[in-house]
Amino acid sequence: MKFETTIQRPVAASGVGLHSGVPVNIRIVPASPGTGIVFRRTDLDNFEIPASWKYVQRVSYATSLMRQGVLISTTEHLLSTLYSMGIDNAYVEIDNLEVPILDGSGLPFVELLREAGIKHSRRRRRFLSVLRPVSLEGPGKRISILPADTFQLTCHVYFKHPMVSGQSLEMEVTPENYARELAPARTFGFAPELDQMRNMGLIRGATLDSAVCFTDNDVMNPGGLRFPDEPCRHKALDLIGDLALIGRSLRGHVIAERAGHAMHVALVAKIMSDPSLYEIVTGDENSMSLVHASSF
């Protein structure tokens, strides 16, 4: 896709926040070239918060943005979908502090974007192309990005549960691959941890309609899993949502090993804080495997 995009028409959704449990409405509307993705708190006089690494506030169990004391929480699923489906510019109007969880995956947002359609501008899309490897490590976890001609992703997870254990995936991130392989994967948790999380003020809006819950040896959801490796796919979805805070389409191969939101965002900040690590390039006909408008 050579030129920047937005959506053709506004689309809307309603639900509750995963952690806050509060009701919330969002509306995604077209934006001019060069705008990027910008949240607007309609309950606070349309106060704007760009979806940028510069405004990251909290990254424990979700990624939250804050500007001048105004918060937008749990941004990763929506940003993951906008980024992967090739939407460069849009306003996200929201009337509360947390993006609705919907069914816990990116699929409802994919469906919204298909309903909205895609509109091309005459402004050339600019890519962030990684020039040399960058890595971060922590106890038992690691994340790296390597130079690549397209957006490649490798994700490894491990949980002490018989239905999860070690899982891995590797893919090129295109709208087609994302919509089919990652978007349907739901957020998840483990039954023994639920009380502790609620005591921390988390998952107040979680139900089996919006998350997968694993018991000691099984899954509580009546329909079971959507993929045998649904947890790994969802972690990859989350990772893309955090990488979206770069604000430009990415050319690089990201390898995440048991990484979480904090490490994802730390990688983004490290890249963006050192211009020697990347260059900004425009697309050409030979490198358009990153995104395809035909996915709509």
Secondary structure as GFF3:
##gff-version 3
##sequence-region A 1 296
A	DSSP	beta_strand	3	7	.	.	.	ID=ss1
A	DSSP	beta_strand	11	16	.	.	.	ID=ss2
A	DSSP	beta_strand	23	30	.	.	.	ID=ss3
A	DSSP	beta_strand	37	41	.	.	.	ID=ss4
A	DSSP	three_ten_helix	42	44	.	.	.	ID=ss5
A	DSSP	beta_strand	47	50	.	.	.	ID=ss6
A	DSSP	three_ten_helix	53	55	.	.	.	ID=ss7
A	DSSP	beta_strand	56	58	.	.	.	ID=ss8
A	DSSP	beta_strand	64	67	.	.	.	ID=ss9
A	DSSP	beta_strand	70	72	.	.	.	ID=ss10
A	DSSP	alpha_helix	76	84	.	.	.	ID=ss11
A	DSSP	beta_strand	90	94	.	.	.	ID=ss12
A	DSSP	alpha_helix	107	116	.	.	.	ID=ss13
A	DSSP	beta_strand	118	124	.	.	.	ID=ss14
A	DSSP	beta_strand	126	130	.	.	.	ID=ss15
A	DSSP	beta_strand	134	138	.	.	.	ID=ss16
A	DSSP	beta_strand	141	146	.	.	.	ID=ss17
A	DSSP	beta_strand	151	159	.	.	.	ID=ss18
A	DSSP	beta_strand	165	172	.	.	.	ID=ss19
A	DSSP	alpha_helix	175	177	.	.	.	ID=ss20
A	DSSP	pi_helix	178	182	.	.	.	ID=ss21
A	DSSP	beta_strand	188	190	.	.	.	ID=ss22
A	DSSP	three_ten_helix	191	193	.	.	.	ID=ss23
A	DSSP	alpha_helix	194	199	.	.	.	ID=ss24
A	DSSP	beta_strand	212	214	.	.	.	ID=ss25
A	DSSP	alpha_helix	230	243	.	.	.	ID=ss26
A	DSSP	three_ten_helix	244	246	.	.	.	ID=ss27
A	DSSP	beta_strand	249	257	.	.	.	ID=ss28
A	DSSP	alpha_helix	261	272	.	.	.	ID=ss29
A	DSSP	three_ten_helix	275	277	.	.	.	ID=ss30
A	DSSP	beta_strand	278	282	.	.	.	ID=ss31
A	DSSP	three_ten_helix	285	290	.	.	.	ID=ss32
A	DSSP	three_ten_helix	293	295	.	.	.	ID=ss33
###
